[in-house]
Amino acid sequence: MLRPWKTLFNISFHTDHTLVRQISEVIRNEIIRGRLESGASLPGSRALAQDIGVNRKTVVFAYEALIAEGWLESRHKSGTFIAKNLPLIAETSKPVLKRIVSNFNYIQHDSFDLNDRPLDGNLIVFNEGGPDTRLAPLRELSMAYKRVFQRQGKWRLLGYGSEKGDLKLREMIAVMLARDRGLHADVADICITRGSQMAIYLAAKVLVHPGDVVVVENPGYYAARKLFHEAGAVLKTVDVDKDGINVDALEELCLQTKIKAVYVTPHHQFPTTVMMKAGRRIKLIELSLKYHFAVIEDDYDHEYHFGAGNNLALASNYKAANVIYISSLSKLIAPAIRMGYITGPAAFMKSLVNLRVQIDRQGDAIMEHAIAELMEDGTMARHARKVVAVYKERRDLMEACLLQNFGDQVSFRKPEGGLACWVKFNREMNFPQYMELLKLRGVQVVPPGSFYLNNQPSDYIRLGYGSLNKEELTEGLKVMSCTL
Amino acid sequence: MLRPWKTLFNISFHTDHTLVRQISEVIRNEIIRGRLESGASLPGSRALAQDIGVNRKTVVFAYEALIAEGWLESRHKSGTFIAKNLPLIAETSKPVLKRIVSNFNYIQHDSFDLNDRPLDGNLIVFNEGGPDTRLAPLRELSMAYKRVFQRQGKWRLLGYGSEKGDLKLREMIAVMLARDRGLHADVADICITRGSQMAIYLAAKVLVHPGDVVVVENPGYYAARKLFHEAGAVLKTVDVDKDGINVDALEELCLQTKIKAVYVTPHHQFPTTVMMKAGRRIKLIELSLKYHFAVIEDDYDHEYHFGAGNNLALASNYKAANVIYISSLSKLIAPAIRMGYITGPAAFMKSLVNLRVQIDRQGDAIMEHAIAELMEDGTMARHARKVVAVYKERRDLMEACLLQNFGDQVSFRKPEGGLACWVKFNREMNFPQYMELLKLRGVQVVPPGSFYLNNQPSDYIRLGYGSLNKEELTEGLKVMSCTL
């Protein structure tokens, strides 16, 4: 009896696993593999200990563990046995590969986001308008973080907090919205989200019943389009021109069908960068009241505005009872700091918070509080002023390079704000081939199709300039023009 | 003409708003309120500037802003006019209160989470089994965070990263799972989530098609129950006894109906704290293969185990092809650090990540990386050892106090692990009244109903002891017994 036991135990004194764990694993595995049968007896702890060269206590602990787990049973005075109530064990020792029924939801992966793919080290990447992470206020953030951690009341922050987010951050956002966007939001009706992505996800899920019609801009923000689609919406598009979404076309649509919501990016339209003009704004609000639809305003990079005019938020209009407002601090700090927010009518926000609790309970209270302090002490505003100046320079450089390198091969409007330029190629383009060539020469751009519904072909690309410094921008645009 | 203008402008030199902003706001508001009509002319910039006492340039800038926004038009040599294409403005100046159709989704709010409510300063709170935030490894976390921020490669972390989470953290979790839970997960099939809450949300949404049957433990974790319900599942319950979920009852259910998934908490069952015994584990796995259902294993506080046995994860079984494994680092660090993870079959994980991207794109890459480093350098393991010793003491104190203060008025089993005790009252209880009285005396406990489906009445309460120190625990239990 004792011989086979010894060969089974290949005890090592040099692993992470304790001796107790090693011994109990061997026995457990022998049971699972059917080599030790239900009801069989085990050697006494003293004998086994001697045999495998460990302290007797070690074997006793291993047996106790296996008894507690239900693998073994101890019978008074008779010793230790393999438990009797174990079900019959598999005949085969091969892992079973039968998988669960695979009709999962969310199977498709439409990967049109450039950021999804890992970046080559030395590529010059024209992203879709993201900020330059090298300008992120890291030192300030790190210090604010540390201050919060050293604070007396920090324990409160570490437990469960409000589902709407840190109260102080909501207060600071309310102050900022009133000052910069003309929007007076009740702190109780603001919810901090994991980036504006989660805000749109929540809004779509709360608003849309399957079959509801949701209008999106064309061209427009594909990620939002996808979220409304996934929520069950029937998507309709309305074209965008130099003054923003065509509200007359929208009105015609209202006459034809019941619309549940209209998703717009009025400040710097995505992807065209145009500002929606005042007349259109008023009409959009009037239509939302007349035809009873929600307007979802994505004010995604309002901090970055360089032009003369700086329209306040649509939601600031005194008749904007149906406007849901979404924005983000991620563009001001860094994409990895997922910090968005949403505000809207109280009843809507109540439902939204109910869903938010289901998804992740609450945000990162510590990070939220740290950012709130940077807003309160003026650090964020100073940072914004600093980077706006940098980005304005880059925009101007972008304009100069485009004019100089491309001449009349491209057309574009100098963007009033945001971190990207919407560029039209005045010749027939084979974009996949062009992008392939560019990549060989170290430059990457966003594929042009994804901005239009059904990826309809287009002569435009969206060139982000925010994340590239002077040298990168100059070099990148030179390569692009030489490759034409 | 000039008189009324002057009275309109009540310029302040002591606000956050620039003079340009103040002037353009006055004009914009006059247009919106219908007091300046479409097509009307404005005074020249020089005249207006003189009249309201500002520099002429200021008025020019304000006019330019309003022109860019579409409120005004400039006609060559004739001056500046209110834009012609503005739609008719509202007749009334009262805010419109007509709200959007209010048939939102997610309207109900079942608030059974004690943590939802703000805590009174000096209450002794027996929560549901949360850790003591006063023991959180704050200094270590803060330093790790700072180190990441000072690192050369930090810029990469600040941009968009992997939807599955920081690679290094996934690697560290894989190592830890193999070492502590016997589970060998492919790093590519691990996804970091915002707490285990998000992991359960994602799993429910990916697995459940409306009408699918999902089995949950009774009593069980209400938050998981709710997520499956919201995903469209038909819920069935199977009772839990001292050995875990009753697998024979589950088998009978399998014979009656097609089951899509079974949600279990085998390690320390929630709320009863019992460990699922080995025989039941094997049978559950065998049933999942025979009847083709997914097992969702929520291994939510595996770090805190004090007893002799420490069953490995269900998912570690070599036949666990259908097991989806969920756990969390939040209980080890602090609830506010929402850091969960999930792993399962590759095809399932692919769908899950697709949904995750929709919700919030990715996790907090910086925090994830900081925690990965604390796992790599052994800090987390040291912290775990330290707090396990503290919590074991608290458990033993809990046991002693319950025995001493309550005698045979309550029954309970000493929990093998976790941070709570499942206590049965051996007399008829009026819980709402009892809780009311307790609160007056400074003690709060979790209402007992929420653990059972349909809030069926119960004699049990779940008393968390982890978050209370020696004095709080002793005092709290004394008050509870005196109030009986």
Interface residues (C-beta under 8 A of the other chain):
Chain A: D16 H17 E25 R28 I31 I32 F61 E64 A65 L66 I67 A68 E69 G70 W71 A83 N85 L86 P87 I89 A90 P95 V96 L97 K98 R99 I100 V101 S102 N103 F104 N105 Y106 I107 Q108 H109 N115 D116 G130 T133 R134 A136 L138 R139 L141 S142 Y145 K146 F149 Q150 K154 W155 L157 L158 G159 Y160 G161 E163 R179 G182 T193 R194 G195 Q197 M198 Y201 K205 V206 L207 V208 H209 K226 L227 E230 D243 K260 M275 K277 A278 G279 R280 R281 I282 K283 E286 S288 L289 H292 F293 A294 G307 A308 G309 N310 N311 N317 Y318 K319 A321 N322 A334 P335 A336 I337 R338 P345 A347 F348 K350 S351 L352 N354 L355 Q358 I359 D360 R361 Q362 G363 D364 A365 I366 M367 E416
Chain B: D16 H17 E25 R28 I32 F61 E64 A65 L66 I67 A68 E69 G70 W71 A83 N85 L86 P87 I89 A90 P95 V96 L97 K98 R99 I100 V101 S102 N103 F104 N105 Y106 I107 Q108 H109 D113 N115 D116 G130 T133 R134 A136 L138 R139 L141 S142 Y145 K146 F149 Q150 K154 W155 L157 L158 G159 Y160 G161 E163 R179 G182 T193 R194 G195 Q197 M198 Y201 K205 V206 L207 V208 H209 K226 L227 E230 D243 K260 M275 K277 A278 G279 R280 R281 I282 K283 E286 S288 L289 H292 F293 A294 G307 A308 G309 N310 N311 L312 N317 Y318 K319 A321 N322 A334 P335 A336 I337 R338 P345 A347 F348 K350 S351 L352 N354 L355 Q358 I359 D360 R361 Q362 G363 D364 A365 I366 M367 E416
